[in-house]
Amino acid sequence: MLRGCLLESASAAAQRPEYAYERVNAAAYRVELMFSALAFSLCAVISTEFTDKDKC
């Protein structure tokens, strides 16, 4: 009884349109991933530049 209820709620949550694999959703996720990778890359470059200045 409890297992059936849990399975029903899990399957209802998994069938949301936000989680569907569509080109629009996949493209949005890829763009978000590229922006976060760019932001982390810029942070790494900036911190490396400041590290080189400490060699005095």
KEBA-912381 format. One record per atom (N, C-alpha, C): x, y, z. Coordinates in steps of 0.2 Angstrom, whole numbers, padded with zeros to 4 digits, always signed. Atoms other than C-alpha are relative to their C-alpha. Example, Ala and Ser with C-alpha at 12.3 -4.5 7.8 and 13.67 -1.06 7.14 Angstrom:
// residues 2
+0004-0006+0000;+0062-0022+0039;+0004+0006+0000;-0004-0006-0001;+0068-0005+0036;-0004+0005+0003;
//
This chain:
// residues 56
+0004-0006+0000;+0000+0000+0000;+0004+0006+0000;-0005-0005-0001;+0014+0012+0005;+0004+0001-0006;-0005+0001+0006;+0025+0006-0009;-0004+0003-0007;+0004-0002+0006;+0011+0009-0022;-0001+0008+0000;+0001-0008-0001;+0008+0027-0015;+0006+0003-0002;-0006-0003+0002;+0026+0031-0017;+0002-0001-0007;-0001+0001+0007;+0027+0024-0034;-0004+0005-0004;+0005-0004+0004;+0012+0034-0040;+0003+0007+0001;-0002-0007+0000;+0019+0050-0033;+0007+0002-0003;-0006+0000+0004;+0036+0047-0040;-0001+0001-0008;+0002+0000+0007;+0029+0044-0057;-0003+0006-0002;+0003-0006+0001;+0018+0059-0056;+0005+0006-0001;-0005-0005+0000;+0033+0070-0052;+0005-0001-0006;-0005+0001+0006;+0044+0062-0066;-0003+0002-0007;+0003-0002+0006;+0031+0067-0079;-0002+0007-0001;+0001-0007+0000;+0032+0085-0077;+0002+0003-0007;-0003-0002+0006;+0034+0095-0093;+0007+0003+0000;-0006-0003-0001;+0049+0104-0086;+0006-0005-0001;-0005+0005+0000;+0058+0087-0085;+0000-0004-0007;+0001+0004+0006;+0053+0081-0103;+0006+0002-0004;-0005-0001+0004;+0067+0079-0115;-0002+0003-0007;+0002-0003+0006;+0063+0092-0129;+0006+0004-0002;-0006-0004+0002;+0075+0102-0139;+0001+0007+0004;+0000-0006-0004;+0070+0118-0130;+0003+0000+0007;-0003+0001-0007;+0074+0111-0113;+0007-0002+0000;-0007+0002+0001;+0090+0103-0119;+0004+0006-0001;-0004-0006+0002;+0096+0119-0127;+0001+0005+0006;+0000-0004-0006;+0092+0129-0111;+0005-0002+0005;-0005+0003-0004;+0102+0117-0101;+0007+0001-0002;-0007-0001+0003;+0117+0118-0113;+0002+0007+0001;-0002-0007+0000;+0117+0137-0113;+0002+0001+0007;-0001-0001-0007;+0116+0137-0094;+0007-0003+0002;-0007+0003-0002;+0131+0125-0093;+0006+0003-0003;-0005-0004+0003;+0141+0135-0105;+0001+0006+0003;-0001-0006-0004;+0138+0151-0095;+0004-0001+0006;-0003+0001-0006;+0143+0143-0079;+0007-0002-0001;-0007+0002+0001;+0159+0135-0087;+0004+0006-0002;-0003-0006+0002;+0163+0152-0094;+0002+0004+0006;-0001-0003-0006;+0161+0160-0077;+0005-0003+0004;-0005+0004-0004;+0171+0147-0068;+0007+0001-0003;-0006-0001+0003;+0185+0149-0081;+0003+0007+0001;-0002-0007-0001;+0185+0168-0079;+0003+0001+0007;-0003+0000-0007;+0187+0166-0060;+0007-0003+0001;-0006+0003-0001;+0201+0154-0062;+0006+0004-0003;-0005-0005+0003;+0210+0166-0074;+0002+0006+0004;-0001-0006-0004;+0208+0181-0063;+0004-0002+0006;-0004+0002-0006;+0214+0171-0047;+0007-0002-0002;-0007+0002+0002;+0229+0165-0057;+0004+0007-0001;-0003-0007+0001;+0233+0183-0062;+0002+0003+0006;-0001-0003-0007;+0232+0189-0044;+0006-0004+0003;-0005+0004-0003;+0243+0174-0039;+0007+0002-0002;-0006-0002+0003;+0257+0179-0051;+0003+0007+0003;-0002-0007-0003;+0257+0197-0043;+0004-0001+0007;-0003+0001-0007;+0262+0190-0026;+0007-0002+0000;-0006+0003+0001;+0279+0184-0032;+0006+0005+0003;-0005-0006-0002;+0288+0201-0027;+0005-0003+0004;
//
